[in-house]
Amino acid sequence: MKTSLKQLALIACAITLYSCSSDDDGDIQLAAPSITNFEFGEGSTHGGESVAYKGSDIHLEAEITAEATVASITLDIHGHDLEVGEGEEEWDFEQTFTNASYLVINPEFHEHVDIPTTAPAGEYHITLTVTDENGNSTEVEGEIEIMDPITVSDMSIDETVARGSDFHVEFMIEAVNGIHNVSVDIHAHDLELAEGEEEWDFEEVYEEGLHEETSAEFHKHIDVPATAPAGEYHMLITIEDEDGNTKMIATHIDVTA
């Protein structure tokens, strides 16, 4: 009888120890994912500069360390109170990535996000969130400046010009992709023709000294025929870069008799 009780006690102890051990195993908490070396910037150069250009893309890259399998990676890009100019539209980006290559332990995040040409320029906030299969999540944040691929300085232009003479137009161009050309279109609407006058429209495409330059001065003198009717003329200047992006400048000039 004593032996039997002793054996039962040993069995009970073993069961207790196994139960405790099993409970301990179930209480093991895996650490939340960590995100390091988060880079974002110009997609064309894969650089670490936190700038990007409208009509191009943002290169994003990060190393993820995860003790449990990654369940999802979410990327959010948005601006705050950016001024929306003519021809522009508010732009926000949000996507959850569940690619098989990401649903592993210790994946490397690498994506390119296209920026619409209509996105307003300015500062945008980026958030990258990694969630594992246990529901643990970690996020990292940053700021990126989205810029116009073509910028121009304040323009210097004669406001009036006597017909039979010329007027000058001058401004600086900065184009990260290089300048393709600059076109100038001048026209009027419904001006009355006096005796000896002829309708005058002007169209010219300029490349010399500009083509493929990333920084150049546009400085031209434009002749106005002596037979041009006096009045207000509209001028549209279009700058095109080597990637097909354009920037337009609309202005006017008064032609006097």
C-alpha positions in Angstrom: 0.0 0.0 0.0 2.8 2.4 0.8 4.5 1.7 -2.4 1.3 2.3 -4.4 0.8 5.7 -2.7 4.4 6.6 -3.4 3.9 5.8 -7.1 0.7 7.8 -7.3 2.5 10.8 -5.7 5.3 10.6 -8.3 2.8 10.4 -11.1 0.9 13.4 -9.8 4.1 15.4 -9.5 5.1 14.5 -13.0 1.7 15.6 -14.4 1.9 18.8 -12.4 5.4 19.6 -13.8 4.3 18.8 -17.3 1.3 21.0 -17.0 3.4 23.9 -15.7 5.9 23.4 -18.4 3.2 23.4 -21.0 1.7 26.6 -19.6 5.1 28.3 -19.7 5.5 27.3 -23.3 2.2 28.9 -24.2 3.1 32.1 -22.5 6.2 32.8 -24.6 5.8 36.2 -26.3 7.6 36.8 -29.6 8.9 40.3 -30.0 7.1 42.7 -32.4 8.8 43.2 -35.8 11.5 45.8 -36.1 12.1 48.1 -39.1 15.6 49.4 -39.9 17.4 51.2 -42.8 14.2 52.8 -44.0 15.1 54.6 -47.2 12.9 56.6 -49.6 13.6 59.1 -52.3 14.2 59.5 -56.0 13.3 56.4 -57.9 15.5 57.3 -60.8 18.7 57.2 -58.8 17.7 54.9 -55.8 19.3 57.6 -53.7 18.7 58.2 -50.0 17.6 61.8 -50.6 14.1 62.4 -49.2 12.9 64.2 -52.3 11.0 62.9 -55.4 9.5 64.5 -58.5 6.0 64.7 -59.9 5.6 62.3 -62.8 8.4 60.1 -61.5 8.3 57.6 -58.6 9.4 57.2 -55.0 11.9 54.4 -54.2 11.2 52.8 -50.8 13.3 50.2 -49.1 13.5 48.8 -45.5 14.9 45.8 -43.7 12.4 44.0 -41.5 13.4 41.7 -38.6 10.5 39.5 -37.4 10.4 36.6 -34.9 7.0 35.6 -36.2 5.9 35.4 -39.8 4.9 38.8 -41.3 1.2 39.0 -42.1 1.1 42.4 -43.9 3.0 45.5 -44.7 1.1 48.8 -45.1 2.4 51.9 -46.7 0.7 55.3 -46.3 1.7 58.6 -48.0 -0.3 61.8 -47.6 0.2 65.5 -47.5 -1.3 68.1 -45.1 -2.9 71.3 -46.2 -1.0 71.5 -49.5 -2.2 74.2 -51.9 -3.8 72.7 -54.9 -3.0 74.7 -58.0 -4.7 74.8 -61.4 -4.6 71.4 -63.1 -3.6 69.7 -59.8 -5.5 67.2 -57.7 -5.0 66.1 -54.1 -3.0 62.9 -53.9 -2.9 60.3 -51.1 -1.5 56.7 -51.4 -2.3 53.8 -49.2 -1.6 50.1 -50.0 -1.4 46.9 -47.9 1.2 44.5 -49.4 0.5 40.7 -48.9 2.9 39.4 -51.5 4.2 35.9 -50.8 7.8 37.3 -50.7 6.8 39.5 -47.8 4.8 36.9 -45.8 7.9 35.4 -44.3 10.3 35.9 -41.4 12.7 38.8 -41.9 11.6 40.0 -45.4 13.1 43.0 -47.2 10.7 45.7 -48.3 11.3 47.2 -51.7 8.7 49.1 -53.7 8.4 52.0 -56.2 5.3 54.2 -56.0 4.4 56.4 -59.0 3.7 60.1 -58.3 1.0 61.6 -60.5 2.0 64.6 -62.6 -1.1 66.4 -61.1 0.0 65.9 -57.4 0.5 69.2 -55.6 4.2 69.9 -54.7 5.1 70.0 -51.0 5.9 67.9 -48.0 4.3 64.5 -47.6 4.2 62.2 -44.6 5.2 58.5 -45.0 4.2 55.7 -42.6 5.3 52.1 -43.0 3.5 49.6 -40.8 4.5 45.9 -40.4 2.2 43.4 -38.7 3.0 39.8 -37.8 0.7 36.8 -37.7 0.4 37.2 -33.9 -1.0 40.7 -34.3 2.1 42.6 -33.2 2.8 45.7 -35.3 5.5 48.3 -35.6 5.6 51.4 -37.7 8.2 53.9 -38.9 7.6 57.4 -40.2 9.3 60.0 -42.4 8.8 63.1 -44.5 9.5 63.5 -48.2 9.4 66.6 -50.4 7.7 66.1 -53.7 8.8 68.7 -56.2 8.1 69.9 -59.7 10.5 68.4 -62.3 10.5 71.8 -64.0 10.8 75.1 -62.1 11.2 78.6 -63.4 12.2 81.9 -61.8 10.2 85.1 -61.9 9.8 86.1 -65.5 11.0 89.5 -66.8 8.9 90.6 -69.8 8.1 93.9 -71.5 4.5 94.7 -70.7 4.0 96.8 -73.9 5.7 96.9 -77.3 5.2 99.2 -80.2 4.6 97.3 -83.4 7.5 97.4 -85.7 9.9 96.8 -82.8 10.7 93.9 -80.5 10.1 92.9 -76.8 12.2 90.7 -74.6 11.3 87.7 -72.4 13.7 86.4 -69.8 13.7 83.7 -67.0 15.7 80.9 -65.6 14.7 77.2 -66.0 15.7 74.3 -63.7 14.8 70.9 -65.1 16.0 67.8 -63.2 15.5 65.6 -66.3 17.0 68.0 -68.7 15.2 70.5 -71.0 13.8 69.2 -74.3 12.6 72.5 -75.7 10.7 75.7 -75.0 7.8 76.8 -77.3 6.2 80.2 -77.4 2.7 80.9 -78.8 1.4 84.4 -79.2 -2.0 85.2 -80.5 -4.9 87.7 -80.2 -8.7 87.3 -80.4 -11.1 89.4 -82.5 -8.9 92.4 -83.0 -10.2 94.8 -85.7 -8.0 95.1 -88.7 -7.4 98.7 -89.9 -6.2 99.5 -93.4 -2.8 98.1 -94.1 -2.9 95.7 -91.1 -2.6 91.9 -91.1 -3.5 89.4 -88.4 -0.3 88.4 -86.4 0.2 85.1 -84.7 3.6 83.9 -83.5 4.7 80.3 -82.9 8.4 79.2 -82.3 10.1 76.3 -80.7 13.5 77.0 -79.1 16.2 74.3 -78.5 19.6 75.9 -79.0 21.4 76.5 -75.7 18.5 74.7 -73.9 18.3 71.1 -75.1 19.4 68.6 -72.4 20.5 71.3 -70.1 19.3 71.0 -66.5 19.8 74.7 -65.8 19.5 77.4 -68.4 18.5 80.9 -69.1 15.7 81.6 -71.6 16.4 85.1 -73.0 14.7 86.0 -76.3 13.8 89.1 -78.3 10.6 88.7 -80.4 9.9 91.0 -83.3 6.4 92.4 -83.8 5.5 93.2 -87.4 4.7 96.8 -88.2 1.4 95.5 -89.7 0.2 93.8 -86.5 -3.1 95.2 -85.1 -2.8 97.0 -81.9 -4.3 95.4 -78.8 -3.8 92.7 -76.2 -2.1 89.5 -77.2 -2.0 86.3 -75.2 1.3 84.5 -74.7 1.7 80.8 -73.7 5.2 79.5 -73.0 5.6 75.7 -72.7 8.7 74.1 -71.3 9.1 70.4 -71.9 11.7 68.2 -70.3 13.3 65.0 -71.6 10.8 62.8 -69.8 7.8 64.6 -71.5 6.8 66.6 -68.4 5.6 70.1 -69.2 5.3 73.4 -67.4 3.2 76.2 -68.9 3.4 80.0 -68.3 0.5 82.1 -69.4 0.9 85.9 -69.7 0.0 88.7 -72.1 1.5 91.7 -73.8 0.0 94.9 -75.2 0.9 95.9 -78.7 0.6 99.6 -79.4 0.4 101.5 -82.6 
